[in-house]
Amino acid sequence: MLTITRLDIDDAYALIAGARAKAEEIGVPMCIAVTDESGNLIAFERMDGGKITSITLAIDKSFTATGIKKSTHALGKVSQPGQPAHGISSTLGGRMVVVAGGLPVLSYGEVVGGIGVSSGSPAQDLAVAEAGVQAFSEIQS
């Protein structure tokens, strides 16, 4: 029998609130998704002005980060031609995202979910996702 640690809705809201605060600070409205340890959506927010195309990207970034237990930008590096994961972005119905903005969420060293952010540049998406993870880390302390 397994005991699984997963994010609850309050954790998801904390992740989104931290990400939203950073998005507001940098002036870029974002789509923010939080998934559980299995990559299933827990919560989602599309800020006013968040791009319509970023809805699915944010969800899939969170799914990817949870599934690979790494950042999506780390996957981007190894998915280039000639690299070991080349072509992975076309797997799982195209859900594997290889651009920055998806991060796993850890609790006591264990992946308990993920956050995905989209609507800005890759660097902006990453900064907003990092702010969400930081907000979650602060409530874990």
C-alpha positions as CSV (number, residue, x, y, z in Angstrom):
1,M,0.0,0.0,0.0
2,L,1.2,3.5,-0.8
3,T,0.8,6.7,1.1
4,I,0.6,9.6,-1.3
5,T,1.3,13.2,-0.4
6,R,-0.5,15.7,-2.7
7,L,-1.3,19.3,-2.9
8,D,-4.7,20.4,-1.6
9,I,-6.8,23.3,-2.9
10,D,-5.4,25.7,-0.3
11,D,-1.9,24.8,-1.4
12,A,-2.9,25.4,-5.0
13,Y,-4.4,28.8,-4.2
14,A,-1.1,29.7,-2.4
15,L,0.9,28.8,-5.5
16,I,-1.5,30.8,-7.7
17,A,-1.4,33.8,-5.3
18,G,2.4,33.9,-5.3
19,A,2.5,33.6,-9.1
20,R,-0.2,36.2,-9.6
21,A,1.6,38.7,-7.3
22,K,4.8,38.4,-9.4
23,A,2.8,38.7,-12.7
24,E,1.2,41.9,-11.4
25,E,4.6,43.2,-10.3
26,I,6.1,42.7,-13.8
27,G,2.9,43.8,-15.5
28,V,2.2,40.7,-17.5
29,P,-1.2,39.0,-17.1
30,M,-0.7,35.2,-16.9
31,C,-2.5,31.9,-17.1
32,I,-1.5,29.9,-14.1
33,A,-2.1,26.2,-13.6
34,V,-1.5,23.8,-10.6
35,T,-1.6,20.1,-11.0
36,D,-1.4,17.3,-8.4
37,E,1.4,14.6,-8.2
38,S,-0.2,12.7,-11.1
39,G,-0.4,15.8,-13.4
40,N,-4.1,16.3,-13.0
41,L,-5.4,19.9,-12.8
42,I,-6.3,21.1,-9.3
43,A,-6.7,24.9,-9.9
44,F,-6.3,27.4,-12.7
45,E,-6.5,31.1,-13.1
46,R,-6.5,33.2,-16.2
47,M,-5.7,36.7,-15.2
48,D,-7.6,39.5,-17.1
49,G,-5.6,39.8,-20.3
50,G,-4.0,36.4,-20.1
51,K,-3.6,35.0,-23.6
52,I,-6.2,32.4,-24.7
53,T,-3.5,30.2,-26.3
54,S,-1.8,30.2,-22.9
55,I,-4.6,28.4,-21.2
56,T,-3.6,25.0,-22.5
57,L,0.1,25.8,-22.4
58,A,0.0,26.6,-18.7
59,I,-1.8,23.4,-17.9
60,D,0.5,21.3,-20.0
61,K,3.6,23.0,-18.5
62,S,2.4,22.0,-15.1
63,F,1.6,18.5,-16.3
64,T,5.1,18.2,-17.9
65,A,7.0,19.4,-14.9
66,T,5.1,17.1,-12.6
67,G,5.6,14.1,-14.9
68,I,9.3,14.6,-15.5
69,K,9.9,15.9,-11.9
70,K,12.0,18.7,-13.4
71,S,11.6,22.1,-14.9
72,T,10.2,22.4,-18.4
73,H,13.2,24.4,-19.5
74,A,15.5,21.6,-18.4
75,L,13.6,19.3,-20.8
76,G,14.0,22.0,-23.5
77,K,17.8,21.6,-23.4
78,V,17.7,17.8,-23.9
79,S,15.0,17.9,-26.6
80,Q,17.1,19.6,-29.2
81,P,18.1,17.7,-32.3
82,G,20.9,15.2,-31.5
83,Q,20.0,15.2,-27.8
84,P,18.5,12.2,-25.9
85,A,15.0,13.5,-25.7
86,H,14.7,14.9,-29.2
87,G,11.1,14.7,-30.3
88,I,9.6,14.4,-26.8
89,S,7.4,17.4,-27.4
90,S,5.3,15.5,-29.8
91,T,4.5,12.7,-27.4
92,L,1.5,12.3,-25.2
93,G,-0.7,14.1,-27.7
94,G,1.7,17.0,-27.7
95,R,1.3,17.7,-24.0
96,M,5.0,17.6,-23.3
97,V,6.1,21.3,-23.2
98,V,9.8,22.1,-23.5
99,V,9.8,25.8,-22.9
100,A,10.3,27.6,-19.6
101,G,7.4,28.2,-17.2
102,G,6.7,24.8,-15.7
103,L,8.2,23.7,-12.3
104,P,7.6,20.7,-10.1
105,V,6.4,21.5,-6.6
106,L,8.2,19.7,-3.8
107,S,7.4,19.1,-0.2
108,Y,10.2,17.5,1.9
109,G,12.0,16.5,-1.2
110,E,9.1,14.8,-2.8
111,V,7.2,16.0,-5.9
112,V,3.7,16.7,-4.8
113,G,2.5,18.6,-7.9
114,G,3.5,21.2,-10.4
115,I,2.9,24.8,-11.5
116,G,2.7,26.0,-15.1
117,V,2.6,29.6,-16.2
118,S,2.2,31.1,-19.7
119,S,1.5,34.4,-21.5
120,G,4.9,36.2,-21.1
121,S,8.3,35.5,-22.5
122,P,9.9,32.2,-21.3
123,A,12.0,34.2,-18.7
124,Q,8.8,35.9,-17.4
125,D,6.9,32.7,-17.3
126,L,9.7,31.1,-15.3
127,A,10.0,34.0,-12.9
128,V,6.3,33.9,-12.2
129,A,6.3,30.1,-11.7
130,E,9.3,30.5,-9.3
131,A,7.4,33.1,-7.3
132,G,4.5,30.6,-6.9
133,V,6.8,27.9,-5.7
134,Q,8.4,30.4,-3.3
135,A,5.0,31.3,-1.8
136,F,4.2,27.6,-1.3
137,S,7.6,27.0,0.3
138,E,6.9,29.8,2.8
139,I,3.7,28.2,4.0
140,Q,5.5,24.9,4.3
141,S,8.1,26.4,6.8
